[in-house]
Amino acid sequence: MLTLEPSPAPFIRIRASGRLGVDDYRRLEPAFAAELKRRTPPAPLLLDMRGFRGWTPGGFLRDLAWDLRNRRTFSAIAVIGDRRWHRWITAAGAPLFRAPMKFFGADEQRQAEEWLAGRS
């Protein structure tokens, strides 16, 4: 599931959990578009992947398309994950975005938020 989580913080917060399919991106996109209208891009992003288990084949293709479409949308991207491979996909996905990306462990949410605040 992909969820845009409301936050008073100056960054966009998205949670990815479970196994993502095409419908997860379809549900996220209207809320994400509305959130971007409230902000002046590029905006910082906190991507919380704790509990994320991967993609269906269609979900993976939709993720790549979403990443490429939003490659200039973010000023910085902090990724929080709880699996070793979350760090690997953060590094692998970094070239798709113009923004700096940094991975944080599952217990480092505060550090991720502070890193984004320093880049806003």
TAHURA-V983600 format. One record per residue. N is the residue number from 1. RES is the residue in three letters. PHI is phi as a letter, one per 20 degrees, with the letter a starting at -180 (999 if undefined). OMEGA is omega in whole degrees, -180 to 180 (none if undefined). D_LAST is the distance of its C-alpha to the last C-alpha in Angstrom with 1 decimal. Layout:
N|RES|PHI|OMEGA|D_LAST ; N|RES|PHI|OMEGA|D_LAST
//
This chain:
1|MET|999|174|27.2 ; 2|LEU|d|-177|23.8 ; 3|THR|c|171|22.2 ; 4|LEU|e|-176|19.2 ; 5|GLU|e|178|18.7 ; 6|PRO|f|-179|17.8 ; 7|SER|b|174|15.1 ; 8|PRO|f|-179|14.0 ; 9|ALA|f|-179|10.7 ; 10|PRO|f|-180|7.6 ; 11|PHE|d|175|8.2 ; 12|ILE|e|-179|11.5 ; 13|ARG|c|177|14.1 ; 14|ILE|c|176|17.1 ; 15|ARG|d|175|20.1 ; 16|ALA|d|180|22.7 ; 17|SER|b|-179|26.0 ; 18|GLY|m|180|29.6 ; 19|ARG|d|-173|30.7 ; 20|LEU|e|176|28.9 ; 21|GLY|c|-179|31.1 ; 22|VAL|g|-177|30.9 ; 23|ASP|f|177|31.2 ; 24|ASP|f|179|28.0 ; 25|TYR|f|177|26.0 ; 26|ARG|f|179|28.2 ; 27|ARG|f|-178|27.3 ; 28|LEU|f|-167|23.5 ; 29|GLU|g|178|23.2 ; 30|PRO|f|179|24.2 ; 31|ALA|f|179|21.8 ; 32|PHE|f|179|18.9 ; 33|ALA|f|178|19.9 ; 34|ALA|f|178|20.1 ; 35|GLU|f|179|16.6 ; 36|LEU|f|178|15.3 ; 37|LYS|f|179|17.4 ; 38|ARG|e|-176|15.6 ; 39|ARG|c|174|12.2 ; 40|THR|d|179|11.4 ; 41|PRO|f|5|11.0 ; 42|PRO|e|-179|9.5 ; 43|ALA|d|176|7.6 ; 44|PRO|f|-179|6.7 ; 45|LEU|c|169|10.2 ; 46|LEU|d|179|12.1 ; 47|LEU|d|-178|15.7 ; 48|ASP|e|-177|18.3 ; 49|MET|d|178|21.5 ; 50|ARG|f|-178|23.6 ; 51|GLY|n|179|27.0 ; 52|PHE|f|-176|26.4 ; 53|ARG|d|178|29.7 ; 54|GLY|p|-176|29.4 ; 55|TRP|c|162|30.3 ; 56|THR|f|178|33.5 ; 57|PRO|g|178|34.3 ; 58|GLY|f|177|33.4 ; 59|GLY|f|178|30.1 ; 60|PHE|f|179|29.2 ; 61|LEU|f|178|30.0 ; 62|ARG|f|177|28.0 ; 63|ASP|f|179|25.0 ; 64|LEU|f|179|25.3 ; 65|ALA|f|179|25.6 ; 66|TRP|f|180|22.6 ; 67|ASP|g|-179|20.5 ; 68|LEU|f|179|21.9 ; 69|ARG|f|-177|21.5 ; 70|ASN|d|-175|17.7 ; 71|ARG|f|179|17.0 ; 72|ARG|d|-175|14.8 ; 73|THR|f|-171|13.3 ; 74|PHE|d|177|10.3 ; 75|SER|e|177|7.4 ; 76|ALA|a|-179|8.0 ; 77|ILE|c|174|10.8 ; 78|ALA|d|-179|12.1 ; 79|VAL|d|176|15.8 ; 80|ILE|d|-180|18.0 ; 81|GLY|c|-180|21.7 ; 82|ASP|c|178|25.1 ; 83|ARG|c|179|27.2 ; 84|ARG|g|-177|27.6 ; 85|TRP|f|174|27.5 ; 86|HIS|f|177|24.0 ; 87|ARG|f|-179|22.8 ; 88|TRP|f|-178|25.1 ; 89|ILE|f|173|23.9 ; 90|THR|f|178|20.2 ; 91|ALA|f|-180|21.4 ; 92|ALA|f|-178|23.7 ; 93|GLY|e|-177|21.1 ; 94|ALA|g|-180|18.5 ; 95|PRO|f|180|20.5 ; 96|LEU|f|-176|20.3 ; 97|PHE|d|176|16.6 ; 98|ARG|e|-177|14.9 ; 99|ALA|e|172|11.7 ; 100|PRO|f|178|12.0 ; 101|MET|c|177|13.4 ; 102|LYS|b|180|14.5 ; 103|PHE|e|176|17.2 ; 104|PHE|c|178|17.8 ; 105|GLY|f|-175|21.2 ; 106|ALA|g|-178|22.3 ; 107|ASP|e|-176|22.2 ; 108|GLU|d|-179|18.7 ; 109|GLN|f|-180|16.6 ; 110|ARG|g|179|15.4 ; 111|GLN|f|178|14.4 ; 112|ALA|f|180|12.6 ; 113|GLU|f|179|10.6 ; 114|GLU|f|178|10.0 ; 115|TRP|f|178|9.1 ; 116|LEU|f|180|6.3 ; 117|ALA|f|179|5.3 ; 118|GLY|f|-179|5.8 ; 119|ARG|d|-178|3.8 ; 120|SER|e|none|0.0
//
